[in-house]
């Protein structure tokens, strides 16, 4: 497996872990009456600040992982992998790992800078696939 694909699989597993990190407290806070329902109505109580931040960080990872997946698949299928693309893939993964506590603890402007590093790593992969 290429380094880029390995980073992608680990990013997907990070998303699984991130989902659990959010889902467990969300289920405890909202209760089974709401979480097991069709959710046609708003919950009777909201999420705590920390759990709501975990939810937003998870949503952000879903968005980023789409572009990162396209970038990794394109680099891999075009056989354009090299040290730069491998480094960019690992940088993306590292940024996503650090982004979780940055979002949870409200690091400013660190959270945005960490996000930008992951986004730039994805752009590098996309450009490497083209050139």
Backbone torsions as a table, in degrees:
resi	resn	phi	psi	omega
1	UNK	NA	139.5	179.8
2	UNK	-71.1	158.5	177.0
3	UNK	-59.6	-35.7	-179.8
4	UNK	-65.4	-42.9	178.0
5	UNK	-67.1	-37.5	177.0
6	UNK	-61.7	-44.4	177.8
7	UNK	-62.7	-36.8	178.7
8	UNK	-65.6	-44.1	178.4
9	UNK	-63.1	-41.7	178.4
10	UNK	-66.6	-35.2	176.1
11	UNK	-65.4	-37.2	177.2
12	UNK	-67.4	-40.6	176.9
13	UNK	-67.0	-34.6	174.1
14	UNK	-61.4	-38.5	178.8
15	UNK	-65.5	-37.8	175.8
16	UNK	-61.3	-47.3	179.1
17	UNK	-62.6	-40.9	179.5
18	UNK	-65.1	-37.7	177.3
19	UNK	-61.2	-45.8	179.2
20	UNK	-65.4	-39.1	178.8
21	UNK	-59.3	-33.4	176.5
22	UNK	-85.8	-45.7	-169.8
23	UNK	-65.2	-37.6	-177.3
24	UNK	-63.7	-54.7	178.4
25	UNK	-66.5	-32.5	179.0
26	UNK	-62.8	-42.6	178.2
27	UNK	-66.1	-38.0	178.1
28	UNK	-67.6	-39.4	-177.3
29	UNK	-75.1	-38.9	-176.2
30	UNK	-87.8	-22.8	179.3
31	UNK	83.3	154.9	-176.8
32	UNK	-67.6	-25.8	178.9
33	UNK	-59.0	-38.4	179.2
34	UNK	-86.4	-47.1	-173.1
35	UNK	-68.5	-23.3	178.3
36	UNK	-95.2	0.4	-179.5
37	UNK	-87.5	179.3	176.4
38	UNK	-76.5	-6.7	178.1
39	UNK	59.1	41.0	177.2
40	UNK	-75.9	-12.8	179.6
41	UNK	-127.3	163.2	175.2
42	UNK	-69.1	151.4	177.3
43	UNK	-64.4	153.4	-179.4
44	UNK	-71.7	-19.8	174.6
45	UNK	-137.6	152.5	-178.3
46	UNK	-89.0	172.5	175.8
47	UNK	-77.1	152.2	173.4
48	UNK	-65.7	164.3	-178.7
49	UNK	-58.5	-44.1	-179.1
50	UNK	-65.8	-43.5	179.8
51	UNK	-67.3	-37.9	176.9
52	UNK	-64.0	-36.7	176.6
53	UNK	-67.0	-40.0	176.6
54	UNK	-62.3	-36.4	177.8
55	UNK	-65.1	-44.0	179.7
56	UNK	-67.8	-37.4	177.1
57	UNK	-64.7	-38.6	177.2
58	UNK	-63.7	-46.1	178.0
59	UNK	-60.3	-38.9	178.0
60	UNK	-64.5	-36.9	178.8
61	UNK	-68.1	-38.1	175.1
62	UNK	-56.6	-45.6	-179.6
63	UNK	-63.6	-46.7	-178.6
64	UNK	-68.1	-35.5	-177.3
65	UNK	-67.1	-28.7	177.3
66	UNK	-62.2	-52.6	179.5
67	UNK	-64.2	-41.5	179.7
68	UNK	-62.1	-40.7	178.1
69	UNK	-62.3	-45.5	177.7
70	UNK	-58.7	-44.3	-178.9
71	UNK	-62.7	-46.4	-178.6
72	UNK	-66.2	-44.3	179.0
73	UNK	-62.4	-41.5	-178.8
74	UNK	-66.7	-45.6	177.3
75	UNK	-59.8	-43.5	-177.7
76	UNK	-67.5	-48.8	-177.7
77	UNK	-67.9	-30.9	178.5
78	UNK	-85.3	-1.2	-178.9
79	UNK	54.5	46.1	-178.2
80	UNK	-107.0	11.4	-178.3
81	UNK	-66.1	140.5	176.8
82	UNK	-156.3	-171.6	-178.1
83	UNK	-62.8	-34.9	-179.7
84	UNK	-68.2	-44.6	-179.4
85	UNK	-68.9	-36.8	176.7
86	UNK	-63.3	-44.8	178.5
87	UNK	-62.3	-40.6	179.2
88	UNK	-64.4	-40.2	179.7
89	UNK	-63.7	-44.3	179.6
90	UNK	-68.9	-34.1	176.7
91	UNK	-64.4	-41.5	176.5
92	UNK	-57.6	-49.2	-178.0
93	UNK	-61.1	-44.8	178.8
94	UNK	-61.0	-43.6	179.0
95	UNK	-61.3	-40.9	-179.7
96	UNK	-67.1	-35.1	178.1
97	UNK	-65.6	-46.7	-177.5
98	UNK	-71.9	-26.0	-178.5
99	UNK	-63.1	-33.0	-176.8
100	UNK	-61.6	-56.3	177.9
101	UNK	-66.9	-30.2	178.6
102	UNK	-62.1	-40.9	179.2
103	UNK	-73.2	-44.7	-177.8
104	UNK	-58.5	-44.1	-176.3
105	UNK	-90.7	-0.8	175.4
106	UNK	68.9	38.2	179.5
107	UNK	-67.1	122.2	177.6
108	UNK	-126.5	132.8	-0.3
109	UNK	-88.7	10.9	-175.9
110	UNK	-51.4	-44.5	-178.4
111	UNK	-57.0	-46.3	-178.8
112	UNK	-67.2	-37.4	178.2
113	UNK	-67.0	-40.2	177.9
114	UNK	-63.7	-43.6	176.7
115	UNK	-58.0	-44.6	-178.2
116	UNK	-62.3	-36.5	177.7
117	UNK	-62.2	-46.3	178.3
118	UNK	-63.7	-39.9	179.1
119	UNK	-66.1	-44.0	178.1
120	UNK	-61.9	-39.9	177.4
121	UNK	-60.4	-39.8	177.9
122	UNK	-66.5	-42.4	178.1
123	UNK	-62.3	-40.2	177.2
124	UNK	-59.8	-43.6	177.6
125	UNK	-61.8	-44.7	-179.6
126	UNK	-63.4	-42.6	178.9
127	UNK	-67.6	-37.1	178.2
128	UNK	-63.5	-33.4	179.0
129	UNK	-68.1	-31.0	-178.6
130	UNK	-81.5	-34.9	-172.0
131	UNK	-113.8	NA	NA
